[in-house]
Amino acid sequence: MLKLLIKLTLAALLANAAWRLGSAYLTFYRFKDAVVETAQFGADQTDTELQQRVIGLASQYDIPLTDDGFSVRRDDRHHTYIDGSYMQPVDLLPGYRYAWPFTWHVDVFTVKPPALDPSRVQ
């Protein structure tokens, strides 16, 4: 009976850790996808505006990201790179919190379509 109780306890602890770590990764992937979308459709924005948008996304997803935790750079105004990292505290066991590292690299090519001439639209 004691063996069964120990096995059930270990299974519950493992399931709890998997759930909490999986939730942290799900939030990370959602955040990274939002950053990719921001970079793809941010051709008209300056680097500073993109940085502020990434900080806003981090706040929206409850990610502990600071201004110096990532960088934004562009090549010839059509290629955008956003690199960053942060440490997310994850409760792997009751009473044990581990700072899990997350890093990302976004490399997108953006082309702004030409504006339509209103006089030529039929």
N, CA, C and O atoms as a GROMACS GRO file, in nm:
protein
  488
    1MET      N    1   0.082  -0.120   0.000
    1MET     CA    2   0.000   0.000   0.000
    1MET      C    3   0.087   0.126   0.000
    1MET      O    4   0.056   0.225  -0.067
    2LEU      N    5   0.196   0.121   0.076
    2LEU     CA    6   0.285   0.237   0.083
    2LEU      C    7   0.354   0.260  -0.051
    2LEU      O    8   0.375   0.374  -0.092
    3LYS      N    9   0.390   0.151  -0.120
    3LYS     CA   10   0.453   0.162  -0.252
    3LYS      C   11   0.361   0.232  -0.351
    3LYS      O   12   0.404   0.317  -0.428
    4LEU      N   13   0.234   0.195  -0.348
    4LEU     CA   14   0.136   0.256  -0.437
    4LEU      C   15   0.121   0.405  -0.408
    4LEU      O   16   0.111   0.485  -0.501
    5LEU      N   17   0.119   0.442  -0.283
    5LEU     CA   18   0.108   0.583  -0.245
    5LEU      C   19   0.230   0.662  -0.291
    5LEU      O   20   0.216   0.776  -0.337
    6ILE      N   21   0.347   0.606  -0.280
    6ILE     CA   22   0.469   0.673  -0.326
    6ILE      C   23   0.467   0.689  -0.478
    6ILE      O   24   0.502   0.795  -0.530
    7LYS      N   25   0.426   0.584  -0.550
    7LYS     CA   26   0.417   0.592  -0.696
    7LYS      C   27   0.316   0.697  -0.740
    7LYS      O   28   0.342   0.774  -0.833
    8LEU      N   29   0.202   0.702  -0.674
    8LEU     CA   30   0.101   0.802  -0.709
    8LEU      C   31   0.150   0.944  -0.679
    8LEU      O   32   0.122   1.037  -0.755
    9THR      N   33   0.223   0.960  -0.570
    9THR     CA   34   0.278   1.091  -0.536
    9THR      C   35   0.380   1.135  -0.639
    9THR      O   36   0.378   1.250  -0.683
   10LEU      N   37   0.470   1.045  -0.679
   10LEU     CA   38   0.568   1.077  -0.781
   10LEU      C   39   0.502   1.109  -0.915
   10LEU      O   40   0.544   1.201  -0.986
   11ALA      N   41   0.399   1.034  -0.950
   11ALA     CA   42   0.327   1.061  -1.075
   11ALA      C   43   0.260   1.197  -1.071
   11ALA      O   44   0.260   1.270  -1.170
   12ALA      N   45   0.202   1.233  -0.957
   12ALA     CA   46   0.137   1.363  -0.943
   12ALA      C   47   0.239   1.477  -0.951
   12ALA      O   48   0.213   1.579  -1.013
   13LEU      N   49   0.356   1.459  -0.888
   13LEU     CA   50   0.461   1.561  -0.894
   13LEU      C   51   0.513   1.578  -1.036
   13LEU      O   52   0.538   1.690  -1.081
   14LEU      N   53   0.530   1.467  -1.107
   14LEU     CA   54   0.577   1.473  -1.245
   14LEU      C   55   0.473   1.539  -1.336
   14LEU      O   56   0.508   1.620  -1.422
   15ALA      N   57   0.347   1.506  -1.317
   15ALA     CA   58   0.241   1.567  -1.397
   15ALA      C   59   0.232   1.717  -1.369
   15ALA      O   60   0.211   1.796  -1.461
   16ASN      N   61   0.248   1.756  -1.244
   16ASN     CA   62   0.244   1.898  -1.208
   16ASN      C   63   0.358   1.974  -1.274
   16ASN      O   64   0.338   2.083  -1.328
   17ALA      N   65   0.479   1.917  -1.268
   17ALA     CA   66   0.594   1.983  -1.329
   17ALA      C   67   0.577   1.993  -1.481
   17ALA      O   68   0.608   2.096  -1.541
   18ALA      N   69   0.528   1.887  -1.543
   18ALA     CA   70   0.507   1.888  -1.688
   18ALA      C   71   0.402   1.992  -1.727
   18ALA      O   72   0.417   2.061  -1.828
   19TRP      N   73   0.297   2.003  -1.649
   19TRP     CA   74   0.191   2.102  -1.676
   19TRP      C   75   0.245   2.244  -1.666
   19TRP      O   76   0.220   2.327  -1.755
   20ARG      N   77   0.318   2.273  -1.561
   20ARG     CA   78   0.369   2.410  -1.542
   20ARG      C   79   0.475   2.446  -1.646
   20ARG      O   80   0.476   2.558  -1.696
   21LEU      N   81   0.564   2.354  -1.679
   21LEU     CA   82   0.665   2.381  -1.780
   21LEU      C   83   0.602   2.391  -1.919
   21LEU      O   84   0.641   2.475  -1.999
   22GLY      N   85   0.506   2.305  -1.947
   22GLY     CA   86   0.434   2.311  -2.074
   22GLY      C   87   0.360   2.443  -2.090
   22GLY      O   88   0.357   2.499  -2.200
   23SER      N   89   0.300   2.492  -1.983
   23SER     CA   90   0.230   2.621  -1.988
   23SER      C   91   0.328   2.734  -2.016
   23SER      O   92   0.296   2.827  -2.091
   24ALA      N   93   0.446   2.728  -1.955
   24ALA     CA   94   0.547   2.832  -1.979
   24ALA      C   95   0.593   2.830  -2.124
   24ALA      O   96   0.611   2.935  -2.185
   25TYR      N   97   0.612   2.711  -2.181
   25TYR     CA   98   0.653   2.701  -2.321
   25TYR      C   99   0.542   2.746  -2.415
   25TYR      O  100   0.570   2.809  -2.518
   26LEU      N  101   0.416   2.717  -2.382
   26LEU     CA  102   0.305   2.761  -2.465
   26LEU      C  103   0.300   2.914  -2.470
   26LEU      O  104   0.280   2.972  -2.576
   27THR      N  105   0.317   2.978  -2.356
   27THR     CA  106   0.320   3.124  -2.351
   27THR      C  107   0.438   3.177  -2.431
   27THR      O  108   0.424   3.277  -2.502
   28PHE      N  109   0.554   3.113  -2.421
   28PHE     CA  110   0.672   3.155  -2.496
   28PHE      C  111   0.646   3.148  -2.647
   28PHE      O  112   0.678   3.242  -2.719
   29TYR      N  113   0.588   3.038  -2.695
   29TYR     CA  114   0.563   3.024  -2.838
   29TYR      C  115   0.458   3.123  -2.888
   29TYR      O  116   0.468   3.173  -3.000
   30ARG      N  117   0.359   3.151  -2.807
   30ARG     CA  118   0.260   3.252  -2.846
   30ARG      C  119   0.325   3.391  -2.855
   30ARG      O  120   0.299   3.466  -2.948
   31PHE      N  121   0.410   3.422  -2.758
   31PHE     CA  122   0.481   3.549  -2.759
   31PHE      C  123   0.572   3.559  -2.881
   31PHE      O  124   0.574   3.661  -2.950
   32LYS      N  125   0.649   3.453  -2.908
   32LYS     CA  126   0.740   3.454  -3.021
   32LYS      C  127   0.664   3.471  -3.152
   32LYS      O  128   0.709   3.545  -3.240
   33ASP      N  129   0.550   3.406  -3.167
   33ASP     CA  130   0.468   3.420  -3.287
   33ASP      C  131   0.419   3.564  -3.303
   33ASP      O  132   0.415   3.617  -3.414
   34ALA      N  133   0.381   3.627  -3.192
   34ALA     CA  134   0.337   3.767  -3.198
   34ALA      C  135   0.453   3.859  -3.236
   34ALA      O  136   0.432   3.958  -3.307
   35VAL      N  137   0.574   3.828  -3.190
   35VAL     CA  138   0.691   3.909  -3.226
   35VAL      C  139   0.721   3.894  -3.375
   35VAL      O  140   0.755   3.991  -3.442
   36VAL      N  141   0.710   3.772  -3.428
   36VAL     CA  142   0.731   3.749  -3.571
   36VAL      C  143   0.630   3.829  -3.652
   36VAL      O  144   0.665   3.894  -3.751
   37GLU      N  145   0.505   3.825  -3.611
   37GLU     CA  146   0.400   3.900  -3.681
   37GLU      C  147   0.427   4.050  -3.675
   37GLU      O  148   0.408   4.120  -3.774
   38THR      N  149   0.470   4.099  -3.561
   38THR     CA  150   0.503   4.240  -3.547
   38THR      C  151   0.616   4.280  -3.639
   38THR      O  152   0.613   4.386  -3.700
   39ALA      N  153   0.717   4.194  -3.649
   39ALA     CA  154   0.831   4.224  -3.736
   39ALA      C  155   0.791   4.219  -3.883
   39ALA      O  156   0.836   4.302  -3.962
   40GLN      N  157   0.707   4.123  -3.920
   40GLN     CA  158   0.666   4.110  -4.059
   40GLN      C  159   0.586   4.230  -4.107
   40GLN      O  160   0.603   4.275  -4.220
   41PHE      N  161   0.499   4.280  -4.023
   41PHE     CA  162   0.410   4.388  -4.063
   41PHE      C  163   0.452   4.522  -4.006
   41PHE      O  164   0.372   4.615  -4.000
   42GLY      N  165   0.578   4.534  -3.964
   42GLY     CA  166   0.628   4.658  -3.907
   42GLY      C  167   0.724   4.732  -3.997
   42GLY      O  168   0.817   4.797  -3.949
   43ALA      N  169   0.704   4.723  -4.127
   43ALA     CA  170   0.796   4.788  -4.221
   43ALA      C  171   0.793   4.940  -4.206
   43ALA      O  172   0.894   5.006  -4.230
   44ASP      N  173   0.680   4.995  -4.167
   44ASP     CA  174   0.667   5.140  -4.154
   44ASP      C  175   0.715   5.191  -4.018
   44ASP      O  176   0.727   5.312  -3.999
   45GLN      N  177   0.741   5.102  -3.925
   45GLN     CA  178   0.779   5.143  -3.790
   45GLN      C  179   0.930   5.159  -3.779
   45GLN      O  180   1.007   5.092  -3.848
   46THR      N  181   0.970   5.249  -3.689
   46THR     CA  182   1.112   5.264  -3.659
   46THR      C  183   1.156   5.153  -3.564
   46THR      O  184   1.073   5.079  -3.511
   47ASP      N  185   1.286   5.142  -3.545
   47ASP     CA  186   1.337   5.041  -3.451
   47ASP      C  187   1.284   5.066  -3.310
   47ASP      O  188   1.252   4.972  -3.237
   48THR      N  189   1.277   5.192  -3.271
   48THR     CA  190   1.227   5.226  -3.137
   48THR      C  191   1.080   5.187  -3.124
   48THR      O  192   1.040   5.136  -3.019
   49GLU      N  193   1.001   5.209  -3.226
   49GLU     CA  194   0.860   5.170  -3.221
   49GLU      C  195   0.846   5.017  -3.214
   49GLU      O  196   0.759   4.966  -3.143
   50LEU      N  197   0.931   4.945  -3.287
   50LEU     CA  198   0.928   4.799  -3.277
   50LEU      C  199   0.967   4.751  -3.138
   50LEU      O  200   0.908   4.658  -3.085
   51GLN      N  201   1.068   4.816  -3.078
   51GLN     CA  202   1.108   4.780  -2.942
   51GLN      C  203   0.993   4.802  -2.844
   51GLN      O  204   0.968   4.717  -2.758
   52GLN      N  205   0.924   4.915  -2.856
   52GLN     CA  206   0.812   4.942  -2.767
   52GLN      C  207   0.699   4.840  -2.788
   52GLN      O  208   0.633   4.800  -2.692
   53ARG      N  209   0.678   4.799  -2.912
   53ARG     CA  210   0.574   4.700  -2.941
   53ARG      C  211   0.611   4.565  -2.880
   53ARG      O  212   0.524   4.496  -2.826
   54VAL      N  213   0.738   4.525  -2.887
   54VAL     CA  214   0.780   4.399  -2.827
   54VAL      C  215   0.765   4.404  -2.675
   54VAL      O  216   0.722   4.306  -2.614
   55ILE      N  217   0.799   4.517  -2.614
   55ILE     CA  218   0.780   4.532  -2.468
   55ILE      C  219   0.632   4.522  -2.434
   55ILE      O  220   0.595   4.462  -2.334
   56GLY      N  221   0.547   4.582  -2.518
   56GLY     CA  222   0.402   4.572  -2.496
   56GLY      C  223   0.352   4.429  -2.507
   56GLY      O  224   0.267   4.386  -2.430
   57LEU      N  225   0.404   4.355  -2.603
   57LEU     CA  226   0.366   4.214  -2.617
   57LEU      C  227   0.412   4.133  -2.497
   57LEU      O  228   0.338   4.047  -2.448
   58ALA      N  229   0.532   4.160  -2.448
   58ALA     CA  230   0.582   4.089  -2.330
   58ALA      C  231   0.492   4.116  -2.210
   58ALA      O  232   0.462   4.026  -2.132
   59SER      N  233   0.449   4.239  -2.196
   59SER     CA  234   0.358   4.273  -2.087
   59SER      C  235   0.224   4.201  -2.103
   59SER      O  236   0.166   4.153  -2.006
   60GLN      N  237   0.177   4.194  -2.226
   60GLN     CA  238   0.049   4.128  -2.255
   60GLN      C  239   0.055   3.979  -2.221
   60GLN      O  240  -0.044   3.923  -2.173
   61TYR      N  241   0.168   3.915  -2.245
   61TYR     CA  242   0.183   3.772  -2.218
   61TYR      C  243   0.245   3.744  -2.081
   61TYR      O  244   0.280   3.629  -2.053
   62ASP      N  245   0.260   3.844  -1.996
   62ASP     CA  246   0.318   3.831  -1.862
   62ASP      C  247   0.458   3.770  -1.866
   62ASP      O  248   0.490   3.677  -1.792
   63ILE      N  249   0.541   3.824  -1.956
   63ILE     CA  250   0.678   3.777  -1.971
   63ILE      C  251   0.772   3.881  -1.912
   63ILE      O  252   0.761   3.999  -1.946
   64PRO      N  253   0.864   3.840  -1.825
   64PRO     CA  254   0.956   3.936  -1.761
   64PRO      C  255   1.068   3.979  -1.856
   64PRO      O  256   1.181   3.931  -1.844
   65LEU      N  257   1.037   4.069  -1.949
   65LEU     CA  258   1.134   4.115  -2.047
   65LEU      C  259   1.165   4.262  -2.023
   65LEU      O  260   1.075   4.343  -2.002
   66THR      N  261   1.294   4.295  -2.028
   66THR     CA  262   1.336   4.434  -2.010
   66THR      C  263   1.388   4.489  -2.142
   66THR      O  264   1.406   4.414  -2.239
   67ASP      N  265   1.411   4.619  -2.146
   67ASP     CA  266   1.460   4.684  -2.268
   67ASP      C  267   1.594   4.627  -2.313
   67ASP      O  268   1.620   4.618  -2.433
   68ASP      N  269   1.679   4.590  -2.219
   68ASP     CA  270   1.810   4.537  -2.257
   68ASP      C  271   1.810   4.385  -2.274
   68ASP      O  272   1.916   4.324  -2.292
   69GLY      N  273   1.693   4.322  -2.269
   69GLY     CA  274   1.682   4.178  -2.286
   69GLY      C  275   1.666   4.134  -2.431
   69GLY      O  276   1.659   4.014  -2.458
   70PHE      N  277   1.661   4.229  -2.524
   70PHE     CA  278   1.648   4.194  -2.664
   70PHE      C  279   1.703   4.307  -2.751
   70PHE      O  280   1.725   4.418  -2.703
   71SER      N  281   1.724   4.277  -2.878
   71SER     CA  282   1.774   4.378  -2.970
   71SER      C  283   1.696   4.371  -3.102
   71SER      O  284   1.650   4.265  -3.143
   72VAL      N  285   1.684   4.487  -3.165
   72VAL     CA  286   1.617   4.498  -3.295
   72VAL      C  287   1.716   4.561  -3.391
   72VAL      O  288   1.776   4.664  -3.360
   73ARG      N  289   1.734   4.499  -3.507
   73ARG     CA  290   1.819   4.560  -3.608
   73ARG      C  291   1.764   4.527  -3.746
   73ARG      O  292   1.690   4.430  -3.764
   74ARG      N  293   1.802   4.609  -3.842
   74ARG     CA  294   1.753   4.592  -3.979
   74ARG      C  295   1.867   4.604  -4.077
   74ARG      O  296   1.964   4.677  -4.056
   75ASP      N  297   1.854   4.529  -4.187
   75ASP     CA  298   1.945   4.541  -4.301
   75ASP      C  299   1.864   4.596  -4.416
   75ASP      O  300   1.757   4.544  -4.448
   76ASP      N  301   1.912   4.698  -4.477
   76ASP     CA  302   1.852   4.764  -4.593
   76ASP      C  303   1.700   4.785  -4.583
   76ASP      O  304   1.630   4.788  -4.684
   77ARG      N  305   1.652   4.800  -4.462
   77ARG     CA  306   1.512   4.835  -4.434
   77ARG      C  307   1.411   4.727  -4.473
   77ARG      O  308   1.291   4.746  -4.453
   78HIS      N  309   1.456   4.614  -4.529
   78HIS     CA  310   1.362   4.508  -4.567
   78HIS      C  311   1.385   4.378  -4.491
   78HIS      O  312   1.307   4.284  -4.504
   79HIS      N  313   1.488   4.371  -4.413
   79HIS     CA  314   1.522   4.251  -4.338
   79HIS      C  315   1.529   4.289  -4.190
   79HIS      O  316   1.610   4.374  -4.153
   80THR      N  317   1.447   4.228  -4.108
   80THR     CA  318   1.440   4.262  -3.966
   80THR      C  319   1.485   4.144  -3.882
   80THR      O  320   1.443   4.031  -3.904
   81TYR      N  321   1.570   4.172  -3.784
   81TYR     CA  322   1.618   4.072  -3.689
   81TYR      C  323   1.580   4.118  -3.548
   81TYR      O  324   1.603   4.232  -3.510
   82ILE      N  325   1.521   4.028  -3.474
   82ILE     CA  326   1.492   4.055  -3.332
   82ILE      C  327   1.543   3.935  -3.254
   82ILE      O  328   1.495   3.823  -3.272
   83ASP      N  329   1.638   3.959  -3.166
   83ASP     CA  330   1.696   3.854  -3.082
   83ASP      C  331   1.674   3.891  -2.937
   83ASP      O  332   1.684   4.007  -2.899
   84GLY      N  333   1.645   3.790  -2.855
   84GLY     CA  334   1.627   3.820  -2.715
   84GLY      C  335   1.623   3.696  -2.628
   84GLY      O  336   1.622   3.583  -2.676
   85SER      N  337   1.620   3.721  -2.499
   85SER     CA  338   1.611   3.612  -2.402
   85SER      C  339   1.556   3.667  -2.272
   85SER      O  340   1.562   3.787  -2.244
   86TYR      N  341   1.503   3.577  -2.192
   86TYR     CA  342   1.454   3.612  -2.060
   86TYR      C  343   1.451   3.486  -1.974
   86TYR      O  344   1.460   3.374  -2.025
   87MET      N  345   1.439   3.506  -1.845
   87MET     CA  346   1.430   3.395  -1.750
   87MET      C  347   1.289   3.396  -1.689
   87MET      O  348   1.247   3.496  -1.631
   88GLN      N  349   1.219   3.286  -1.704
   88GLN     CA  350   1.083   3.274  -1.652
   88GLN      C  351   1.084   3.181  -1.530
   88GLN      O  352   1.122   3.064  -1.543
   89PRO      N  353   1.043   3.229  -1.414
   89PRO     CA  354   1.036   3.138  -1.298
   89PRO      C  355   0.922   3.037  -1.315
   89PRO      O  356   0.808   3.074  -1.342
   90VAL      N  357   0.956   2.909  -1.299
   90VAL     CA  358   0.858   2.801  -1.314
   90VAL      C  359   0.860   2.719  -1.186
   90VAL      O  360   0.966   2.678  -1.140
   91ASP      N  361   0.743   2.695  -1.129
   91ASP     CA  362   0.729   2.613  -1.009
   91ASP      C  363   0.728   2.465  -1.050
   91ASP      O  364   0.622   2.410  -1.079
   92LEU      N  365   0.845   2.404  -1.051
   92LEU     CA  366   0.853   2.264  -1.092
   92LEU      C  367   0.802   2.169  -0.984
   92LEU      O  368   0.738   2.068  -1.014
   93LEU      N  369   0.829   2.202  -0.860
   93LEU     CA  370   0.780   2.125  -0.746
   93LEU      C  371   0.717   2.224  -0.648
   93LEU      O  372   0.752   2.342  -0.647
   94PRO      N  373   0.627   2.176  -0.565
   94PRO     CA  374   0.573   2.268  -0.463
   94PRO      C  375   0.685   2.320  -0.374
   94PRO      O  376   0.757   2.243  -0.309
   95GLY      N  377   0.699   2.451  -0.371
   95GLY     CA  378   0.803   2.513  -0.290
   95GLY      C  379   0.938   2.524  -0.359
   95GLY      O  380   1.033   2.573  -0.299
   96TYR      N  381   0.948   2.479  -0.484
   96TYR     CA  382   1.074   2.486  -0.558
   96TYR      C  383   1.051   2.557  -0.690
   96TYR      O  384   0.984   2.505  -0.780
   97ARG      N  385   1.106   2.676  -0.701
   97ARG     CA  386   1.093   2.758  -0.822
   97ARG      C  387   1.227   2.762  -0.894
   97ARG      O  388   1.331   2.788  -0.834
   98TYR      N  389   1.222   2.735  -1.026
   98TYR     CA  390   1.343   2.734  -1.108
   98TYR      C  391   1.329   2.839  -1.217
   98TYR      O  392   1.225   2.848  -1.281
   99ALA      N  393   1.434   2.918  -1.238
   99ALA     CA  394   1.434   3.019  -1.343
   99ALA      C  395   1.471   2.952  -1.475
   99ALA      O  396   1.588   2.921  -1.498
  100TRP      N  397   1.372   2.929  -1.561
  100TRP     CA  398   1.392   2.860  -1.688
  100TRP      C  399   1.428   2.961  -1.796
  100TRP      O  400   1.358   3.061  -1.812
  101PRO      N  401   1.536   2.936  -1.871
  101PRO     CA  402   1.577   3.032  -1.975
  101PRO      C  403   1.500   3.011  -2.106
  101PRO      O  404   1.479   2.898  -2.150
  102PHE      N  405   1.460   3.121  -2.167
  102PHE     CA  406   1.395   3.120  -2.298
  102PHE      C  407   1.470   3.218  -2.388
  102PHE      O  408   1.496   3.331  -2.347
  103THR      N  409   1.504   3.176  -2.508
  103THR     CA  410   1.569   3.264  -2.605
  103THR      C  411   1.496   3.252  -2.738
  103THR      O  412   1.436   3.150  -2.770
  104TRP      N  413   1.502   3.360  -2.816
  104TRP     CA  414   1.441   3.356  -2.948
  104TRP      C  415   1.523   3.437  -3.046
  104TRP      O  416   1.598   3.528  -3.010
  105HIS      N  417   1.505   3.400  -3.173
  105HIS     CA  418   1.569   3.470  -3.284
  105HIS      C  419   1.463   3.483  -3.394
  105HIS      O  420   1.412   3.383  -3.442
  106VAL      N  421   1.432   3.605  -3.432
  106VAL     CA  422   1.335   3.632  -3.537
  106VAL      C  423   1.411   3.691  -3.655
  106VAL      O  424   1.486   3.788  -3.639
  107ASP      N  425   1.392   3.634  -3.771
  107ASP     CA  426   1.459   3.679  -3.894
  107ASP      C  427   1.352   3.682  -4.003
  107ASP      O  428   1.317   3.578  -4.058
  108VAL      N  429   1.301   3.801  -4.034
  108VAL     CA  430   1.193   3.813  -4.132
  108VAL      C  431   1.231   3.910  -4.242
  108VAL      O  432   1.307   4.004  -4.222
  109PHE      N  433   1.175   3.884  -4.359
  109PHE     CA  434   1.192   3.970  -4.475
  109PHE      C  435   1.060   4.040  -4.498
  109PHE      O  436   0.957   3.975  -4.512
  110THR      N  437   1.062   4.172  -4.500
  110THR     CA  438   0.939   4.249  -4.517
  110THR      C  439   0.949   4.338  -4.639
  110THR      O  440   1.051   4.403  -4.663
  111VAL      N  441   0.843   4.339  -4.715
  111VAL     CA  442   0.834   4.428  -4.831
  111VAL      C  443   0.703   4.502  -4.819
  111VAL      O  444   0.596   4.442  -4.806
  112LYS      N  445   0.713   4.631  -4.825
  112LYS     CA  446   0.592   4.714  -4.820
  112LYS      C  447   0.535   4.722  -4.961
  112LYS      O  448   0.604   4.764  -5.053
  113PRO      N  449   0.408   4.682  -4.979
  113PRO     CA  450   0.350   4.689  -5.113
  113PRO      C  451   0.333   4.834  -5.156
  113PRO      O  452   0.312   4.922  -5.072
  114PRO      N  453   0.341   4.860  -5.285
  114PRO     CA  454   0.325   4.998  -5.331
  114PRO      C  455   0.182   5.045  -5.308
  114PRO      O  456   0.087   4.967  -5.314
  115ALA      N  457   0.169   5.174  -5.281
  115ALA     CA  458   0.037   5.232  -5.260
  115ALA      C  459  -0.039   5.240  -5.392
  115ALA      O  460   0.020   5.266  -5.497
  116LEU      N  461  -0.167   5.218  -5.385
  116LEU     CA  462  -0.250   5.227  -5.506
  116LEU      C  463  -0.276   5.373  -5.539
  116LEU      O  464  -0.293   5.456  -5.450
  117ASP      N  465  -0.278   5.402  -5.666
  117ASP     CA  466  -0.313   5.534  -5.712
  117ASP      C  467  -0.465   5.543  -5.719
  117ASP      O  468  -0.526   5.473  -5.800
  118PRO      N  469  -0.529   5.628  -5.636
  118PRO     CA  470  -0.675   5.634  -5.632
  118PRO      C  471  -0.738   5.672  -5.766
  118PRO      O  472  -0.852   5.635  -5.794
  119SER      N  473  -0.665   5.746  -5.848
  119SER     CA  474  -0.723   5.787  -5.975
  119SER      C  475  -0.730   5.671  -6.075
  119SER      O  476  -0.806   5.678  -6.172
  120ARG      N  477  -0.655   5.566  -6.052
  120ARG     CA  478  -0.654   5.452  -6.144
  120ARG      C  479  -0.746   5.341  -6.100
  120ARG      O  480  -0.765   5.244  -6.174
  121VAL      N  481  -0.805   5.350  -5.981
  121VAL     CA  482  -0.896   5.247  -5.930
  121VAL      C  483  -1.031   5.264  -5.997
  121VAL      O  484  -1.084   5.375  -6.000
  122GLN      N  485  -1.087   5.158  -6.050
  122GLN     CA  486  -1.215   5.167  -6.121
  122GLN      C  487  -1.327   5.112  -6.040
  122GLN      O  488  -1.442   5.113  -6.084
   0.00000   0.00000   0.00000
